[in-house]
Amino acid sequence: MSPDASTQNSTLTGHLLDQFAGRIARSRRPYLLGLSGLQGSGKSTLAREMKVQAEARGWPTEVLSLDDFYYSRSERELLAHQVHPLLRTRGVPGTHEIELLMSVLAALPQASDKLPVDYPRFDKGRDTRMPPSRWSKVVRPPQLVILEGWALGIRPQLQAALDEPINELERSEDPEGIWRHWVNKQLRGYQPLWRKLDALIVLQAPNWEVVRKWRSEQEEELLARHAPLAMDAESMVRFLAHFERLSRHALATLPELADTTVEYDANRHVIALNHS
C-alpha cells in the first residue's frame, strides 16, 4: 500500500470509529460492525486498520472475514454435482457455511482461555480451508467484532431480474437460469446474519468496470509473485463473471441499506462519506 493510501485508511478509520464509538462503548455484548465492499475495494486492509485503532481505544476487537467461511473444495465439488457445475467456484451465496459463522458469533461473548472459540481460515492459494490446527482462536470476549465480506448486506433479487443472462458465462453455462435462481434462493438464508449487524459500512466503487479492474490488479500482483493458483487474464475474466450479477445489484442497492457509505473514485481515493 502506498503511503498516501495508508494515511487515507488511517484517517478514514478514525472517522468511522468516532461515528460508532458511543454505541460500541455502551454495548453489553460484542458490537457487530459489518464492512461490505466488492472485490478489490480494500475492505480487508481497512478492517485490519480498524482493529489496530479500536484496540488502541481499549476495545478488544476481532475481525471475521466471510471469505474464511467458504466451503472446502471437496464440499463445493459435491454442490457442483448435485446442483450446478458453476458452484465449483467459491464466492457466490451458497458457497459459505453460514451456520458455522452464526455459531461462532453466538459463542464469542463467552470466549476464554478455557473455552476458546475457533473459526476457520481459508487458503485461497489452495482454494480450500486450512486444517483445523491452523484455525484462529479467540480467548477473550471482544467488545467489537468487524465482519467483512464482498456480499455483506445484499438482499435477494426480484425473480424477474433473473430471467435474462447478464453476461456470456450465464448465457453459455447457465442458459436455463438454474444456477442464478439457486444462488438467489440461498441469499435468503443469509438475511438472518445481516439482521444481526449492529451497523453496516459500505465501500462503494464507481461501477462494475472499476471493480473488475481493481480485482484484476490484485491477481496480477499474485502472478508476479508466482503465487499458487494465481489466475491469468482469461481465467480472471471468467472468475469475475460469477460475481457480476450480484456485484451490479450491490452497487445499485447497498448504499440505501448502509449506515455509512464510503464513496471511492477509480483510484480508490475517498470522495464522499455519507451517513444515514
Residue pairs with C-beta under 8 A, 6 or more apart in sequence:
1 9
1 45
5 42
5 268
8 269
8 270
9 42
9 45
9 46
9 49
10 49
10 53
12 46
12 262
12 270
12 273
13 46
13 49
13 50
13 53
14 53
15 273
16 50
16 201
16 260
17 24
17 50
17 53
17 54
17 57
19 260
19 275
20 31
20 33
20 199
21 57
23 31
23 198
23 199
24 31
24 33
24 54
24 59
24 143
24 144
25 59
25 143
27 143
27 198
29 109
30 62
30 105
30 108
30 109
30 141
30 142
30 143
30 144
30 145
31 143
31 144
31 145
31 198
31 199
32 105
32 145
32 147
32 196
32 197
32 198
33 144
33 145
33 146
33 147
33 197
33 198
33 199
33 200
33 201
34 147
34 148
34 152
34 153
34 194
34 197
34 199
34 200
34 201
35 43
35 46
35 47
35 50
35 146
35 147
35 148
35 149
35 152
35 201
35 203
36 43
36 148
36 149
36 150
36 151
36 152
36 153
36 154
36 200
36 201
36 202
36 203
36 250
36 254
36 258
37 43
37 46
37 148
37 150
37 202
37 203
37 204
37 205
38 150
38 203
38 205
38 211
38 243
38 247
38 250
38 251
39 150
39 211
39 214
39 215
39 218
39 240
39 243
39 247
40 205
40 211
40 213
40 214
40 215
40 217
40 218
41 203
41 205
41 211
41 214
41 264
41 268
42 203
42 268
43 148
43 149
43 150
43 203
44 65
44 148
46 148
46 203
47 63
47 65
47 146
47 148
48 63
50 61
50 63
50 146
51 61
51 62
51 63
51 146
54 61
54 143
54 144
54 146
55 61
59 142
59 143
59 144
60 140
60 141
60 142
60 143
60 144
61 142
61 143
61 144
61 145
61 146
62 108
62 138
62 142
62 144
62 145
62 146
63 145
63 146
63 148
64 101
64 104
64 105
64 119
64 145
64 146
64 147
64 148
65 122
65 147
65 148
65 149
66 96
66 101
66 147
66 148
66 149
66 150
66 151
66 152
67 122
67 124
67 149
67 150
68 119
68 120
68 121
68 122
69 96
69 97
69 98
69 100
69 101
69 119
69 120
69 122
70 76
70 90
70 91
70 95
70 96
70 97
70 122
70 129
71 79
71 90
71 95
71 96
71 97
72 128
72 129
73 126
73 127
73 128
74 128
76 87
76 88
76 89
76 90
76 95
77 88
79 87
79 88
79 94
79 95
80 86
80 87
80 88
83 178
83 179
83 182
84 174
84 178
84 179
84 182
85 173
86 169
86 173
86 174
86 179
86 242
87 94
87 95
87 179
87 182
89 95
89 239
89 242
90 127
91 150
91 242
91 243
92 151
92 183
92 186
92 242
92 243
92 246
93 151
93 154
93 183
93 184
93 186
93 187
93 189
93 190
93 246
94 182
94 183
94 186
94 187
96 190
97 120
98 189
98 190
98 193
100 119
100 120
101 119
101 193
102 192
102 193
102 196
104 117
104 119
105 145
105 196
107 115
107 117
108 117
108 138
108 141
108 142
108 145
109 141
110 117
110 141
111 117
111 138
111 139
111 140
111 141
111 142
112 139
112 140
112 141
113 139
116 137
116 138
116 139
117 137
117 138
118 132
118 135
118 136
118 137
118 138
119 135
119 136
119 138
120 129
120 130
120 132
120 135
120 136
121 129
121 130
121 134
121 135
121 136
122 128
122 129
122 130
123 129
123 130
124 229
125 227
125 228
125 229
126 228
126 229
127 229
147 197
150 243
150 247
151 187
151 190
151 246
151 250
152 194
152 197
152 200
153 194
153 197
153 200
153 202
153 250
153 254
153 257
153 258
154 187
154 190
154 246
154 249
154 250
154 253
154 254
155 187
155 191
155 253
155 257
156 184
156 185
156 187
156 188
157 184
157 245
157 246
157 249
159 181
159 184
161 249
162 177
162 180
162 181
162 184
163 177
165 171
165 174
165 175
165 177
166 244
166 245
166 248
167 241
167 244
167 245
168 241
169 238
169 241
169 242
169 244
170 177
170 179
170 180
170 241
170 245
173 179
174 180
180 245
183 246
187 246
194 200
199 259
199 260
200 257
200 258
200 259
200 260
201 258
201 259
201 260
201 261
201 262
202 254
202 255
202 257
202 258
202 260
202 261
202 262
203 262
203 264
204 251
204 254
204 255
204 261
204 262
204 263
204 264
205 211
205 214
205 251
205 264
206 264
206 265
206 266
207 251
208 244
208 247
208 248
208 251
210 266
211 247
211 251
212 240
213 266
214 268
215 236
215 240
216 233
216 236
216 240
219 230
219 231
219 236
222 230
222 231
223 230
223 231
223 232
231 239
254 261
255 261
255 274
258 276
259 275
259 276
260 273
260 274
260 275
260 276
261 272
261 273
261 274
262 270
262 272
262 273
263 270
263 271
263 272
263 273
263 274
264 270
264 271
265 271
